[in-house]
Structure formats: structure tokens, C-alpha cells
Amino acid sequence: MASDDGRLGRPGPAPLRSDAGAVTGAPPSQPVAREARLRPEFAAKYVGIEPGVWFSAAGLAEKLITRLLREGVSDEELPQRVLDPTHFEFRGGEGAATRSTSPRQ
């Protein structure tokens, strides 16, 4: 039998917002795709992005790039990393546990 929101079977955790690639069904301990969440102390710099909520990193980066381009930032002026690791926390993604921040030799 379908619930009011269209889900079948037993109710699970309530889905999060779907804008900006909010993660809606992945278990918190086993994210499949790379995820990012805004640190609360930087919320004022990212209006419209709820701090503390895990989002798809790719979806969030796309949203921020679109915002920067609409504000008149040229392609050449775009930052190399749109999701600043001092402003965002990250988890998951294939190979995330084995990635190194040092250059390969």
C-alpha cells in the first residue's frame, strides 16, 4: 500500500530537501556518492544552502558555479575548488578513504 508521499512499504527516514542535490536516501554511514555539508560558521557566505545538511557534492558545486556565473564571475575567475574545504565537510565517494592530498611522485 502506498503512503501519502508515494512510498511503498514501511516508512523509512523522511527524505531531505531535493534542491541542490540534497541526499535523500543513502544511509548516513555508507554514502555512495561524494557528499558535502556547509559548516554553520560559514552559512552567511552561502545564502540558500542549509548548514549541517549533507548534499551531493557534485550537485552543490553545480549550484555554486551557476550562482557565480550569474553574478558575473568569468570562467577564468572561477575558483579551482568551488567547495572550499575550510567551509565544507566531505564524506563518501569512491576511493575517498585512500585519497591523498599530496601530489603523486
N, CA, C and O atoms as a GROMACS GRO file, in nm:
protein
  420
    1MET      N    1   0.084  -0.118   0.000
    1MET     CA    2   0.000   0.000   0.000
    1MET      C    3   0.088   0.125   0.000
    1MET      O    4   0.186   0.131   0.074
    2ALA      N    5   0.056   0.222  -0.080
    2ALA     CA    6   0.136   0.344  -0.092
    2ALA      C    7   0.098   0.443   0.016
    2ALA      O    8  -0.020   0.457   0.050
    3SER      N    9   0.199   0.512   0.071
    3SER     CA   10   0.172   0.617   0.168
    3SER      C   11   0.134   0.745   0.094
    3SER      O   12   0.133   0.749  -0.029
    4ASP      N   13   0.103   0.849   0.172
    4ASP     CA   14   0.064   0.976   0.111
    4ASP      C   15   0.172   1.036   0.023
    4ASP      O   16   0.142   1.108  -0.071
    5ASP      N   17   0.301   1.006   0.053
    5ASP     CA   18   0.408   1.064  -0.025
    5ASP      C   19   0.452   0.974  -0.141
    5ASP      O   20   0.550   1.005  -0.209
    6GLY      N   21   0.381   0.864  -0.166
    6GLY     CA   22   0.410   0.779  -0.279
    6GLY      C   23   0.505   0.665  -0.251
    6GLY      O   24   0.532   0.584  -0.340
    7ARG      N   25   0.557   0.655  -0.127
    7ARG     CA   26   0.649   0.546  -0.094
    7ARG      C   27   0.568   0.420  -0.065
    7ARG      O   28   0.455   0.428  -0.017
    8LEU      N   29   0.626   0.305  -0.094
    8LEU     CA   30   0.564   0.177  -0.068
    8LEU      C   31   0.624   0.115   0.057
    8LEU      O   32   0.739   0.143   0.091
    9GLY      N   33   0.548   0.030   0.124
    9GLY     CA   34   0.601  -0.046   0.236
    9GLY      C   35   0.615   0.036   0.362
    9GLY      O   36   0.547   0.137   0.382
   10ARG      N   37   0.706  -0.012   0.449
   10ARG     CA   38   0.728   0.053   0.577
   10ARG      C   39   0.786   0.192   0.559
   10ARG      O   40   0.871   0.214   0.472
   11PRO      N   41   0.742   0.286   0.641
   11PRO     CA   42   0.802   0.420   0.631
   11PRO      C   43   0.946   0.416   0.680
   11PRO      O   44   0.975   0.354   0.782
   12GLY      N   45   1.033   0.482   0.608
   12GLY     CA   46   1.174   0.495   0.646
   12GLY      C   47   1.199   0.635   0.694
   12GLY      O   48   1.106   0.708   0.728
   13PRO      N   49   1.326   0.674   0.697
   13PRO     CA   50   1.355   0.812   0.737
   13PRO      C   51   1.299   0.910   0.637
   13PRO      O   52   1.296   0.883   0.517
   14ALA      N   53   1.255   1.023   0.685
   14ALA     CA   54   1.197   1.124   0.596
   14ALA      C   55   1.305   1.176   0.502
   14ALA      O   56   1.416   1.204   0.546
   15PRO      N   57   1.273   1.191   0.372
   15PRO     CA   58   1.372   1.242   0.279
   15PRO      C   59   1.402   1.388   0.308
   15PRO      O   60   1.317   1.463   0.357
   16LEU      N   61   1.526   1.428   0.277
   16LEU     CA   62   1.567   1.567   0.293
   16LEU      C   63   1.524   1.646   0.170
   16LEU      O   64   1.472   1.589   0.074
   17ARG      N   65   1.546   1.778   0.174
   17ARG     CA   66   1.513   1.862   0.059
   17ARG      C   67   1.583   1.807  -0.065
   17ARG      O   68   1.693   1.752  -0.055
   18SER      N   69   1.521   1.823  -0.180
   18SER     CA   70   1.581   1.772  -0.303
   18SER      C   71   1.656   1.877  -0.382
   18SER      O   72   1.720   1.844  -0.482
   19ASP      N   73   1.650   2.006  -0.342
   19ASP     CA   74   1.721   2.108  -0.417
   19ASP      C   75   1.870   2.096  -0.391
   19ASP      O   76   1.912   2.050  -0.285
   20ALA      N   77   1.951   2.138  -0.488
   20ALA     CA   78   2.097   2.138  -0.481
   20ALA      C   79   2.153   1.999  -0.458
   20ALA      O   80   2.266   1.986  -0.410
   21GLY      N   81   2.077   1.895  -0.491
   21GLY     CA   82   2.129   1.760  -0.479
   21GLY      C   83   2.131   1.708  -0.337
   21GLY      O   84   2.218   1.628  -0.303
   22ALA      N   85   2.038   1.751  -0.253
   22ALA     CA   86   2.033   1.701  -0.117
   22ALA      C   87   2.022   1.550  -0.120
   22ALA      O   88   1.946   1.494  -0.199
   23VAL      N   89   2.095   1.486  -0.034
   23VAL     CA   90   2.096   1.340  -0.030
   23VAL      C   91   1.965   1.296   0.032
   23VAL      O   92   1.929   1.339   0.141
   24THR      N   93   1.892   1.207  -0.039
   24THR     CA   94   1.758   1.172   0.005
   24THR      C   95   1.742   1.030   0.056
   24THR      O   96   1.646   1.004   0.128
   25GLY      N   97   1.829   0.936   0.022
   25GLY     CA   98   1.802   0.802   0.066
   25GLY      C   99   1.923   0.722   0.109
   25GLY      O  100   1.906   0.609   0.155
   26ALA      N  101   2.043   0.772   0.097
   26ALA     CA  102   2.162   0.696   0.132
   26ALA      C  103   2.175   0.686   0.284
   26ALA      O  104   2.156   0.785   0.354
   27PRO      N  105   2.207   0.567   0.334
   27PRO     CA  106   2.229   0.556   0.478
   27PRO      C  107   2.346   0.644   0.520
   27PRO      O  108   2.444   0.653   0.447
   28PRO      N  109   2.337   0.710   0.636
   28PRO     CA  110   2.441   0.804   0.676
   28PRO      C  111   2.579   0.741   0.691
   28PRO      O  112   2.679   0.810   0.673
   29SER      N  113   2.588   0.612   0.723
   29SER     CA  114   2.718   0.550   0.744
   29SER      C  115   2.780   0.499   0.615
   29SER      O  116   2.899   0.467   0.616
   30GLN      N  117   2.707   0.490   0.507
   30GLN     CA  118   2.757   0.433   0.383
   30GLN      C  119   2.722   0.518   0.261
   30GLN      O  120   2.655   0.467   0.171
   31PRO      N  121   2.763   0.645   0.254
   31PRO     CA  122   2.728   0.724   0.136
   31PRO      C  123   2.797   0.669   0.012
   31PRO      O  124   2.915   0.634   0.016
   32VAL      N  125   2.723   0.662  -0.099
   32VAL     CA  126   2.775   0.609  -0.223
   32VAL      C  127   2.849   0.717  -0.300
   32VAL      O  128   2.961   0.694  -0.348
   33ALA      N  129   2.790   0.832  -0.312
   33ALA     CA  130   2.849   0.943  -0.386
   33ALA      C  131   2.918   1.039  -0.289
   33ALA      O  132   2.889   1.040  -0.169
   34ARG      N  133   3.008   1.118  -0.341
   34ARG     CA  134   3.076   1.219  -0.259
   34ARG      C  135   2.972   1.318  -0.210
   34ARG      O  136   2.889   1.366  -0.287
   35GLU      N  137   2.975   1.349  -0.081
   35GLU     CA  138   2.880   1.441  -0.021
   35GLU      C  139   2.954   1.554   0.048
   35GLU      O  140   3.070   1.541   0.089
   36ALA      N  141   2.885   1.666   0.061
   36ALA     CA  142   2.941   1.783   0.128
   36ALA      C  143   2.832   1.848   0.212
   36ALA      O  144   2.714   1.843   0.177
   37ARG      N  145   2.875   1.909   0.323
   37ARG     CA  146   2.781   1.989   0.402
   37ARG      C  147   2.852   2.115   0.448
   37ARG      O  148   2.970   2.115   0.481
   38LEU      N  149   2.775   2.222   0.449
   38LEU     CA  150   2.825   2.353   0.486
   38LEU      C  151   2.844   2.361   0.637
   38LEU      O  152   2.757   2.323   0.714
   39ARG      N  153   2.960   2.411   0.677
   39ARG     CA  154   2.986   2.432   0.820
   39ARG      C  155   2.904   2.554   0.865
   39ARG      O  156   2.901   2.655   0.796
   40PRO      N  157   2.839   2.545   0.980
   40PRO     CA  158   2.750   2.653   1.026
   40PRO      C  159   2.816   2.790   1.033
   40PRO      O  160   2.751   2.891   1.006
   41GLU      N  161   2.943   2.796   1.068
   41GLU     CA  162   3.009   2.925   1.082
   41GLU      C  163   3.028   3.000   0.950
   41GLU      O  164   3.064   3.118   0.950
   42PHE      N  165   3.004   2.931   0.834
   42PHE     CA  166   3.016   2.996   0.703
   42PHE      C  167   2.881   3.013   0.633
   42PHE      O  168   2.877   3.045   0.514
   43ALA      N  169   2.773   2.992   0.706
   43ALA     CA  170   2.639   2.996   0.646
   43ALA      C  171   2.608   3.131   0.581
   43ALA      O  172   2.540   3.135   0.478
   44ALA      N  173   2.656   3.240   0.637
   44ALA     CA  174   2.626   3.373   0.582
   44ALA      C  175   2.686   3.393   0.442
   44ALA      O  176   2.635   3.474   0.365
   45LYS      N  177   2.791   3.321   0.409
   45LYS     CA  178   2.855   3.333   0.278
   45LYS      C  179   2.780   3.255   0.169
   45LYS      O  180   2.802   3.278   0.050
   46TYR      N  181   2.692   3.164   0.210
   46TYR     CA  182   2.625   3.075   0.116
   46TYR      C  183   2.474   3.078   0.140
   46TYR      O  184   2.415   2.979   0.184
   47VAL      N  185   2.413   3.191   0.113
   47VAL     CA  186   2.270   3.209   0.133
   47VAL      C  187   2.193   3.105   0.051
   47VAL      O  188   2.222   3.085  -0.067
   48GLY      N  189   2.098   3.040   0.113
   48GLY     CA  190   2.016   2.941   0.044
   48GLY      C  191   2.065   2.799   0.061
   48GLY      O  192   1.996   2.706   0.019
   49ILE      N  193   2.181   2.780   0.121
   49ILE     CA  194   2.232   2.645   0.146
   49ILE      C  195   2.225   2.622   0.297
   49ILE      O  196   2.287   2.694   0.376
   50GLU      N  197   2.148   2.523   0.335
   50GLU     CA  198   2.128   2.496   0.477
   50GLU      C  199   2.252   2.432   0.538
   50GLU      O  200   2.294   2.325   0.492
   51PRO      N  201   2.311   2.493   0.640
   51PRO     CA  202   2.428   2.434   0.702
   51PRO      C  203   2.393   2.305   0.776
   51PRO      O  204   2.284   2.290   0.830
   52GLY      N  205   2.490   2.212   0.777
   52GLY     CA  206   2.471   2.088   0.850
   52GLY      C  207   2.394   1.980   0.776
   52GLY      O  208   2.376   1.871   0.828
   53VAL      N  209   2.348   2.008   0.653
   53VAL     CA  210   2.273   1.911   0.574
   53VAL      C  211   2.365   1.854   0.468
   53VAL      O  212   2.432   1.929   0.396
   54TRP      N  213   2.369   1.722   0.457
   54TRP     CA  214   2.453   1.657   0.355
   54TRP      C  215   2.387   1.669   0.218
   54TRP      O  216   2.268   1.639   0.203
   55PHE      N  217   2.465   1.713   0.120
   55PHE     CA  218   2.421   1.727  -0.019
   55PHE      C  219   2.516   1.650  -0.109
   55PHE      O  220   2.630   1.622  -0.071
   56SER      N  221   2.471   1.616  -0.225
   56SER     CA  222   2.560   1.563  -0.328
   56SER      C  223   2.663   1.673  -0.355
   56SER      O  224   2.626   1.786  -0.385
   57ALA      N  225   2.792   1.639  -0.346
   57ALA     CA  226   2.897   1.740  -0.370
   57ALA      C  227   2.889   1.791  -0.513
   57ALA      O  228   2.908   1.911  -0.536
   58ALA      N  229   2.862   1.705  -0.608
   58ALA     CA  230   2.852   1.748  -0.748
   58ALA      C  231   2.735   1.843  -0.769
   58ALA      O  232   2.749   1.944  -0.838
   59GLY      N  233   2.620   1.812  -0.709
   59GLY     CA  234   2.503   1.899  -0.723
   59GLY      C  235   2.524   2.034  -0.656
   59GLY      O  236   2.483   2.138  -0.709
   60LEU      N  237   2.588   2.032  -0.541
   60LEU     CA  238   2.615   2.156  -0.470
   60LEU      C  239   2.716   2.242  -0.546
   60LEU      O  240   2.699   2.363  -0.556
   61ALA      N  241   2.821   2.179  -0.599
   61ALA     CA  242   2.920   2.253  -0.677
   61ALA      C  243   2.856   2.315  -0.800
   61ALA      O  244   2.885   2.429  -0.835
   62GLU      N  245   2.768   2.241  -0.866
   62GLU     CA  246   2.700   2.293  -0.984
   62GLU      C  247   2.615   2.415  -0.948
   62GLU      O  248   2.612   2.514  -1.021
   63LYS      N  249   2.546   2.407  -0.834
   63LYS     CA  250   2.464   2.520  -0.789
   63LYS      C  251   2.550   2.643  -0.763
   63LYS      O  252   2.514   2.754  -0.801
   64LEU      N  253   2.665   2.624  -0.697
   64LEU     CA  254   2.753   2.736  -0.666
   64LEU      C  255   2.818   2.796  -0.791
   64LEU      O  256   2.832   2.918  -0.801
   65ILE      N  257   2.857   2.712  -0.885
   65ILE     CA  258   2.914   2.761  -1.011
   65ILE      C  259   2.810   2.843  -1.086
   65ILE      O  260   2.840   2.951  -1.138
   66THR      N  261   2.688   2.793  -1.093
   66THR     CA  262   2.580   2.866  -1.160
   66THR      C  263   2.558   3.001  -1.094
   66THR      O  264   2.541   3.102  -1.163
   67ARG      N  265   2.558   3.003  -0.962
   67ARG     CA  266   2.540   3.129  -0.889
   67ARG      C  267   2.653   3.227  -0.922
   67ARG      O  268   2.626   3.344  -0.948
   68LEU      N  269   2.777   3.181  -0.921
   68LEU     CA  270   2.891   3.268  -0.950
   68LEU      C  271   2.883   3.324  -1.092
   68LEU      O  272   2.909   3.443  -1.115
   69LEU      N  273   2.846   3.239  -1.188
   69LEU     CA  274   2.835   3.286  -1.327
   69LEU      C  275   2.724   3.388  -1.341
   69LEU      O  276   2.739   3.486  -1.415
   70ARG      N  277   2.613   3.368  -1.272
   70ARG     CA  278   2.503   3.466  -1.276
   70ARG      C  279   2.543   3.598  -1.213
   70ARG      O  280   2.491   3.703  -1.250
   71GLU      N  281   2.635   3.594  -1.118
   71GLU     CA  282   2.684   3.716  -1.053
   71GLU      C  283   2.789   3.787  -1.137
   71GLU      O  284   2.838   3.893  -1.098
   72GLY      N  285   2.824   3.730  -1.252
   72GLY     CA  286   2.917   3.796  -1.342
   72GLY      C  287   3.061   3.751  -1.333
   72GLY      O  288   3.148   3.811  -1.396
   73VAL      N  289   3.090   3.646  -1.256
   73VAL     CA  290   3.226   3.594  -1.248
   73VAL      C  291   3.256   3.522  -1.380
   73VAL      O  292   3.176   3.440  -1.426
   74SER      N  293   3.370   3.552  -1.440
   74SER     CA  294   3.406   3.488  -1.567
   74SER      C  295   3.458   3.347  -1.542
   74SER      O  296   3.495   3.312  -1.430
   75ASP      N  297   3.460   3.266  -1.648
   75ASP     CA  298   3.512   3.129  -1.637
   75ASP      C  299   3.654   3.129  -1.581
   75ASP      O  300   3.690   3.044  -1.500
   76GLU      N  301   3.735   3.226  -1.625
   76GLU     CA  302   3.874   3.234  -1.582
   76GLU      C  303   3.887   3.268  -1.434
   76GLU      O  304   3.985   3.232  -1.370
   77GLU      N  305   3.788   3.338  -1.380
   77GLU     CA  306   3.791   3.380  -1.239
   77GLU      C  307   3.733   3.276  -1.143
   77GLU      O  308   3.746   3.291  -1.022
   78LEU      N  309   3.670   3.171  -1.196
   78LEU     CA  310   3.611   3.069  -1.109
   78LEU      C  311   3.721   3.002  -1.028
   78LEU      O  312   3.829   2.975  -1.080
   79PRO      N  313   3.696   2.977  -0.900
   79PRO     CA  314   3.797   2.909  -0.819
   79PRO      C  315   3.819   2.766  -0.868
   79PRO      O  316   3.728   2.704  -0.922
   80GLN      N  317   3.939   2.716  -0.847
   80GLN     CA  318   3.970   2.579  -0.888
   80GLN      C  319   3.884   2.479  -0.811
   80GLN      O  320   3.838   2.380  -0.866
   81ARG      N  321   3.862   2.506  -0.683
   81ARG     CA  322   3.773   2.424  -0.600
   81ARG      C  323   3.660   2.512  -0.552
   81ARG      O  324   3.681   2.604  -0.472
   82VAL      N  325   3.541   2.486  -0.601
   82VAL     CA  326   3.425   2.567  -0.565
   82VAL      C  327   3.383   2.539  -0.420
   82VAL      O  328   3.341   2.630  -0.349
   83LEU      N  329   3.395   2.415  -0.378
   83LEU     CA  330   3.359   2.378  -0.241
   83LEU      C  331   3.485   2.384  -0.155
   83LEU      O  332   3.559   2.286  -0.143
   84ASP      N  333   3.508   2.499  -0.096
   84ASP     CA  334   3.627   2.524  -0.014
   84ASP      C  335   3.626   2.428   0.105
   84ASP      O  336   3.530   2.428   0.182
   85PRO      N  337   3.730   2.348   0.123
   85PRO     CA  338   3.732   2.252   0.233
   85PRO      C  339   3.735   2.316   0.372
   85PRO      O  340   3.711   2.247   0.472
   86THR      N  341   3.765   2.444   0.381
   86THR     CA  342   3.754   2.510   0.512
   86THR      C  343   3.609   2.549   0.541
   86THR      O  344   3.574   2.572   0.657
   87HIS      N  345   3.525   2.557   0.437
   87HIS     CA  346   3.385   2.595   0.452
   87HIS      C  347   3.292   2.475   0.453
   87HIS      O  348   3.180   2.482   0.505
   88PHE      N  349   3.337   2.362   0.396
   88PHE     CA  350   3.253   2.243   0.381
   88PHE      C  351   3.322   2.121   0.439
   88PHE      O  352   3.445   2.110   0.438
   89GLU      N  353   3.242   2.028   0.490
   89GLU     CA  354   3.289   1.895   0.531
   89GLU      C  355   3.253   1.799   0.419
   89GLU      O  356   3.156   1.820   0.347
   90PHE      N  357   3.331   1.693   0.405
   90PHE     CA  358   3.309   1.596   0.298
   90PHE      C  359   3.306   1.454   0.354
   90PHE      O  360   3.368   1.424   0.456
   91ARG      N  361   3.233   1.368   0.283
   91ARG     CA  362   3.233   1.225   0.317
   91ARG      C  363   3.199   1.146   0.192
   91ARG      O  364   3.142   1.199   0.096
   92GLY      N  365   3.235   1.018   0.195
   92GLY     CA  366   3.196   0.926   0.089
   92GLY      C  367   3.269   0.946  -0.041
   92GLY      O  368   3.369   1.017  -0.050
   93GLY      N  369   3.216   0.881  -0.141
   93GLY     CA  370   3.275   0.886  -0.272
   93GLY      C  371   3.373   0.772  -0.290
   93GLY      O  372   3.442   0.733  -0.196
   94GLU      N  373   3.379   0.720  -0.410
   94GLU     CA  374   3.468   0.610  -0.440
   94GLU      C  375   3.613   0.649  -0.417
   94GLU      O  376   3.660   0.748  -0.472
   95GLY      N  377   3.683   0.573  -0.336
   95GLY     CA  378   3.824   0.598  -0.309
   95GLY      C  379   3.851   0.712  -0.213
   95GLY      O  380   3.967   0.751  -0.197
   96ALA      N  381   3.750   0.766  -0.148
   96ALA     CA  382   3.769   0.881  -0.059
   96ALA      C  383   3.863   0.848   0.056
   96ALA      O  384   3.940   0.934   0.099
   97ALA      N  385   3.857   0.726   0.107
   97ALA     CA  386   3.940   0.689   0.221
   97ALA      C  387   4.087   0.673   0.183
   97ALA      O  388   4.175   0.684   0.269
   98THR      N  389   4.116   0.649   0.056
   98THR     CA  390   4.253   0.627   0.014
   98THR      C  391   4.314   0.746  -0.058
   98THR      O  392   4.432   0.743  -0.093
   99ARG      N  393   4.236   0.851  -0.081
   99ARG     CA  394   4.288   0.969  -0.149
   99ARG      C  395   4.392   1.039  -0.065
   99ARG      O  396   4.384   1.040   0.058
  100SER      N  397   4.488   1.096  -0.132
  100SER     CA  398   4.591   1.172  -0.064
  100SER      C  399   4.587   1.315  -0.113
  100SER      O  400   4.558   1.340  -0.230
  101THR      N  401   4.617   1.409  -0.025
  101THR     CA  402   4.621   1.548  -0.068
  101THR      C  403   4.758   1.586  -0.122
  101THR      O  404   4.774   1.695  -0.177
  102SER      N  405   4.856   1.498  -0.106
  102SER     CA  406   4.989   1.529  -0.158
  102SER      C  407   4.997   1.490  -0.305
  102SER      O  408   4.930   1.396  -0.346
  103PRO      N  409   5.079   1.560  -0.384
  103PRO     CA  410   5.092   1.527  -0.526
  103PRO      C  411   5.159   1.391  -0.545
  103PRO      O  412   5.241   1.349  -0.464
  104ARG      N  413   5.123   1.326  -0.653
  104ARG     CA  414   5.185   1.197  -0.684
  104ARG      C  415   5.328   1.217  -0.730
  104ARG      O  416   5.362   1.317  -0.792
  105GLN      N  417   5.412   1.120  -0.698
  105GLN     CA  418   5.552   1.128  -0.741
  105GLN      C  419   5.585   1.016  -0.833
  105GLN      O  420   5.699   1.006  -0.880
   0.00000   0.00000   0.00000
